[in-house]
Amino acid sequence: MQRLLHLVYSLNRSTLIAFSFMAIILVGTLLLMLPISNTSGKWLPVIDALFTATSASCVTGLAVLDTGKDLTIFGQLVLITLIQIGGLGLMTITTLFAVGLGKRINISQRLLIQESLNQDAPSGVVRIALDIIKYTLVIEFIFGTILAFYFYEMLEMGGKALYWGYWHAISAFCNAGFDLLGDYASLTAFRGNVVVNLVFMVLIILGGIGFTVIGDVVQKRKWRYFSLHTKIVLSVNTILLVVGAVLFWLLEMENPATIGTLSVGEQWLASAFQSVTARTAGFNTVDIGALSGASLTLMMILMFIGASSTSTGGGIKTTTFTVLMLSTLALLRGKKDVLLFKRRIDGNIISKSYAIFVLAQLWLVLAFFMLLVFDTSGHSYQLILFELISAFGTVGLGVGITTEWNTWCKLILIATMYIGRIGILTFSMSFFNKKVDRIRHPAENILIG
């Protein structure tokens, strides 16, 4: 075990993180291909198993199989295990096993954990990893129990309620978006149910703000003691959720195919839920395919921004979005420093944020072009782009065209989900060896803009 850990931790850190998710996906693909995993009792096609394993491991939720009808209990358990591991990250799981076996975590291993958890320094990363496990289990147990009691009492599901409660709690907290309701209907049957909506929204938000923020709030409890990262995440998340809900309601309030026929209370509940889930979760209480073009565009913006760093979600992240907006504003105002909450944002963070934004745009443009080349179904540009951004943001909201796509289009989405989960910057850096610049050449101005 020690030799294996040493070999694993000796690899390039970005490369290892990329390979760790690849390993999870491949194992999940093999298990889902087994006849025991699906209700047909036959071997599942490789592309469908690979797509499903990637979507689960990358906690996305895009589906080419009906989870509630096409997968057996064994297949569903494989799926939820992939979701849990994908949400926590293999490095966190490995750390737990290493500590459990009494193994000492050396500095190279701590550096790898630091990279996977996106921390500033290797000190304390083992404790952070263990705290992540603790927070996850506690949150999933509490809200899984609430859902189990609700399913047992209200839906009269009997012992099945326990399975459904914890299964969906894991899927929601990990922002995966998979459900067992069948017919690709997600939570549309519960769009007016306050209990189910609130439980899922709280789980999605907790999973989306990141483990670092959860730990900071639990330990410090008062706003003035929170780190700058925590203040940014909580503030920006609140703004995006409120603005998203209001805009969604304004755009869809007269659409009879979505929320137009609902009561005012149900309209606001559905609008709030879609604003929350669009950030990275993938559940829906209204028919996404029936949304107006403006609403689809709004949701694409929210999906592209995504969740927060060290969370179970994807996208470019709320902190990246905030830094981009503030640095642009500072440039327009002629300010040298980017300030927020009386703190200056380091220049390296600003550079990294722009790199993430540019790399994300480059991949989406390339992937969109390839989808247009290989798509033979004649779907509109907007629907194709929506599905692509949903995959990149590891959201999983779909407009119903994924199941119609051919193998090449599915492979493009698989790659996009994978890149979206490990992070476009981590993915790109896995191809390069970091070298310290020892020589600085003379500077010269060029004309831009």
PEKA-V652579 format. One record per residue. N is the residue number from 1. SS is DSSP state (H for helix, E for strand, L for the rest). PSI is psi in whole degrees, 0 to 359 (999 if undefined). D_FIRST is the distance of its C-alpha to the first C-alpha in whole Angstrom. Layout:
# PEKA-V652579
N_SS_PSI_D_FIRST, N_SS_PSI_D_FIRST
This chain:
# PEKA-V652579
1_L_318_0, 2_H_320_4, 3_H_319_5, 4_H_315_5, 5_H_320_6, 6_H_318_9, 7_H_317_10, 8_H_313_11, 9_H_348_12, 10_L_347_14, 11_L_163_16, 12_L_134_20, 13_H_315_19, 14_H_320_22, 15_H_318_21, 16_H_319_17, 17_H_317_19, 18_H_317_21, 19_H_328_19, 20_H_317_17, 21_H_326_20, 22_H_320_21, 23_H_318_17, 24_H_315_18, 25_H_316_22, 26_H_317_21, 27_H_315_19, 28_H_322_22, 29_H_314_25, 30_H_318_24, 31_H_320_24, 32_H_338_27, 33_H_337_29, 34_L_143_28, 35_H_332_32, 36_H_344_30, 37_H_340_30, 38_E_157_34, 39_L_344_37, 40_L_341_38, 41_L_15_36, 42_L_167_36, 43_L_130_33, 44_L_140_33, 45_L_142_34, 46_H_316_31, 47_H_322_33, 48_H_320_33, 49_H_318_30, 50_H_317_28, 51_H_314_31, 52_H_317_30, 53_H_320_26, 54_H_315_27, 55_H_323_29, 56_H_313_27, 57_H_327_24, 58_L_13_26, 59_L_54_28, 60_L_294_31, 61_L_350_33, 62_L_137_35, 63_L_140_36, 64_L_359_37, 65_L_147_36, 66_L_103_38, 67_H_318_35, 68_H_337_37, 69_H_325_39, 70_H_338_37, 71_E_141_34, 72_L_178_33, 73_H_318_31, 74_H_314_28, 75_H_321_29, 76_H_324_30, 77_H_323_26, 78_H_315_24, 79_H_313_26, 80_H_332_26, 81_H_318_22, 82_H_320_22, 83_H_316_25, 84_H_314_23, 85_H_317_20, 86_H_325_22, 87_H_319_24, 88_H_325_21, 89_L_139_19, 90_H_328_16, 91_H_323_15, 92_H_316_16, 93_H_317_14, 94_H_319_11, 95_H_318_13, 96_H_314_14, 97_H_321_10, 98_H_315_9, 99_H_320_12, 100_H_328_12, 101_L_2_9, 102_L_20_11, 103_L_144_9, 104_L_133_12, 105_L_111_13, 106_L_181_14, 107_H_321_18, 108_H_323_16, 109_H_323_14, 110_H_323_17, 111_H_323_19, 112_H_317_17, 113_H_320_18, 114_H_315_21, 115_H_316_22, 116_H_330_21, 117_H_0_23, 118_L_46_26, 119_L_162_26, 120_L_330_28, 121_L_156_26, 122_L_346_22, 123_L_132_24, 124_L_4_23, 125_H_330_21, 126_H_317_18, 127_H_319_21, 128_H_316_23, 129_H_318_20, 130_H_324_20, 131_H_323_23, 132_H_315_23, 133_H_315_21, 134_H_310_24, 135_H_318_27, 136_H_311_26, 137_H_320_26, 138_H_312_29, 139_H_314_31, 140_H_325_30, 141_H_314_31, 142_H_307_34, 143_H_334_35, 144_H_322_34, 145_H_319_36, 146_H_313_39, 147_H_320_39, 148_H_315_38, 149_H_320_41, 150_H_312_43, 151_H_324_42, 152_H_315_43, 153_H_312_46, 154_H_323_48, 155_L_356_46, 156_L_53_47, 157_L_351_43, 158_L_217_42, 159_L_337_39, 160_H_338_38, 161_H_323_39, 162_H_315_35, 163_H_313_33, 164_H_319_35, 165_H_307_35, 166_H_326_32, 167_H_312_31, 168_H_331_33, 169_H_318_32, 170_H_314_29, 171_H_321_31, 172_H_315_33, 173_H_323_31, 174_L_4_28, 175_L_39_32, 176_L_320_31, 177_L_0_34, 178_L_148_34, 179_L_168_36, 180_L_12_37, 181_L_336_41, 182_L_163_41, 183_L_20_44, 184_L_28_42, 185_L_348_44, 186_L_229_41, 187_L_25_43, 188_H_332_47, 189_H_345_48, 190_H_20_47, 191_L_337_49, 192_L_4_51, 193_L_112_49, 194_H_316_48, 195_H_307_45, 196_H_316_43, 197_H_314_44, 198_H_318_43, 199_H_314_40, 200_H_321_39, 201_H_318_40, 202_H_316_38, 203_H_316_35, 204_H_316_35, 205_H_315_37, 206_H_319_34, 207_H_333_31, 208_H_339_33, 209_H_342_34, 210_L_148_30, 211_H_328_28, 212_H_318_29, 213_H_317_33, 214_H_313_32, 215_H_320_30, 216_H_317_33, 217_H_317_36, 218_H_319_34, 219_H_322_34, 220_H_324_37, 221_L_338_40, 222_L_141_43, 223_H_317_43, 224_H_342_44, 225_H_350_41, 226_L_152_39, 227_L_164_37, 228_H_320_39, 229_H_313_36, 230_H_317_37, 231_H_318_41, 232_H_313_40, 233_H_311_38, 234_H_319_40, 235_H_309_44, 236_H_320_43, 237_H_315_41, 238_H_315_44, 239_H_313_47, 240_H_321_45, 241_H_317_45, 242_H_311_49, 243_H_319_50, 244_H_317_48, 245_H_316_49, 246_H_313_53, 247_H_320_53, 248_H_317_52, 249_H_316_54, 250_H_323_57, 251_H_333_56, 252_H_359_56, 253_L_336_58, 254_L_11_61, 255_L_107_59, 256_L_343_59, 257_L_351_56, 258_L_277_54, 259_L_3_55, 260_L_331_59, 261_L_1_60, 262_L_163_58, 263_L_165_59, 264_H_318_59, 265_H_317_56, 266_H_327_54, 267_H_315_54, 268_H_325_53, 269_H_315_50, 270_H_322_49, 271_H_317_50, 272_H_319_47, 273_H_316_45, 274_H_327_45, 275_H_321_45, 276_H_311_42, 277_H_334_40, 278_L_340_41, 279_L_330_39, 280_L_5_36, 281_L_312_36, 282_L_350_37, 283_L_156_39, 284_L_147_43, 285_L_359_46, 286_L_163_48, 287_L_109_49, 288_H_325_47, 289_H_344_49, 290_H_2_52, 291_L_154_52, 292_L_164_54, 293_H_322_54, 294_H_320_54, 295_H_320_51, 296_H_321_49, 297_H_318_49, 298_H_315_49, 299_H_328_45, 300_H_321_44, 301_H_314_45, 302_H_320_43, 303_H_323_40, 304_H_319_40, 305_H_312_40, 306_L_206_37, 307_L_207_35, 308_L_164_34, 309_L_150_31, 310_L_23_27, 311_L_184_29, 312_L_2_28, 313_L_179_31, 314_L_213_32, 315_L_182_35, 316_L_349_36, 317_L_147_35, 318_H_323_38, 319_H_320_38, 320_H_314_38, 321_H_317_41, 322_H_315_42, 323_H_319_42, 324_H_315_43, 325_H_315_46, 326_H_321_47, 327_H_324_47, 328_H_317_49, 329_H_319_52, 330_H_321_51, 331_H_316_52, 332_H_328_55, 333_L_358_56, 334_L_25_56, 335_L_141_53, 336_L_327_51, 337_L_149_48, 338_L_115_47, 339_E_144_47, 340_E_129_46, 341_L_42_46, 342_L_28_48, 343_E_146_45, 344_E_133_44, 345_L_128_42, 346_L_145_40, 347_H_326_41, 348_H_324_37, 349_H_320_37, 350_H_315_40, 351_H_317_39, 352_H_323_36, 353_H_316_38, 354_H_325_40, 355_H_317_38, 356_H_315_36, 357_H_314_39, 358_H_315_40, 359_H_320_37, 360_H_316_37, 361_H_318_41, 362_H_316_40, 363_H_316_38, 364_H_320_40, 365_H_314_43, 366_H_313_41, 367_H_321_40, 368_H_317_43, 369_H_317_45, 370_H_323_42, 371_H_320_43, 372_H_326_47, 373_H_316_47, 374_H_343_45, 375_L_121_46, 376_L_7_49, 377_L_351_49, 378_L_30_52, 379_L_155_50, 380_L_158_52, 381_H_318_50, 382_H_318_49, 383_H_320_47, 384_H_315_45, 385_H_322_45, 386_H_312_44, 387_H_323_41, 388_H_313_40, 389_H_326_40, 390_H_321_38, 391_H_316_35, 392_H_320_35, 393_L_4_35, 394_L_44_33, 395_L_303_36, 396_L_359_36, 397_L_135_40, 398_L_155_42, 399_L_15_45, 400_L_19_45, 401_L_350_45, 402_H_317_41, 403_H_342_41, 404_H_348_44, 405_L_154_42, 406_L_181_42, 407_H_318_38, 408_H_318_39, 409_H_321_39, 410_H_321_36, 411_H_324_34, 412_H_318_36, 413_H_323_35, 414_H_312_31, 415_H_322_31, 416_H_318_33, 417_H_318_31, 418_H_312_28, 419_H_320_29, 420_H_326_31, 421_H_313_27, 422_H_345_25, 423_L_131_29, 424_H_327_31, 425_H_315_30, 426_H_317_27, 427_H_314_27, 428_H_320_30, 429_H_341_28, 430_L_345_25, 431_L_355_28, 432_L_149_29, 433_L_128_27, 434_L_129_29, 435_L_140_31, 436_L_128_33, 437_L_115_37, 438_L_348_39, 439_L_133_42, 440_L_123_44, 441_L_162_47, 442_L_145_50, 443_L_149_51, 444_L_139_53, 445_L_147_54, 446_L_162_55, 447_L_130_56, 448_L_166_54, 449_L_999_56
